[in-house]
Amino acid sequence: MWRATINSGNGLVFATRSEQAFREEIVGLCIATPLAFLIGTTPARRIEMIVVVLLLMVVELLNTAIEKLADRLTTDHDPQIGRVKDMGSAAVGVTLIIAGITWLFAIAERIGLI
């Protein structure tokens, strides 16, 4: 259990140091957390708003792992590896859409549109 915790910490440090997108998502989380308390109308909504940003970070970490592994396999252009990387990127994009919809719904709820 302790070793798994150390490995997880190492992964977070590596992602933070090497991935601009992950650093941007950390900034987003730092902004989203207090905003969730201002915008969310219930404790559950606030948690949802924060968790969806954390979900985005999880998917970004998985996408980064796929990309790093694919680059380790070969540096040559391989169409199949390109498709795999594209699917990882698409997963991040879909998660961004989910996060955006969640936040827009919460904002609409706050201003009384829903």
Secondary structure as UniProt FT lines:
FT   HELIX           2..18
FT   HELIX           20..39
FT   HELIX           43..73
FT   HELIX           79..111
//
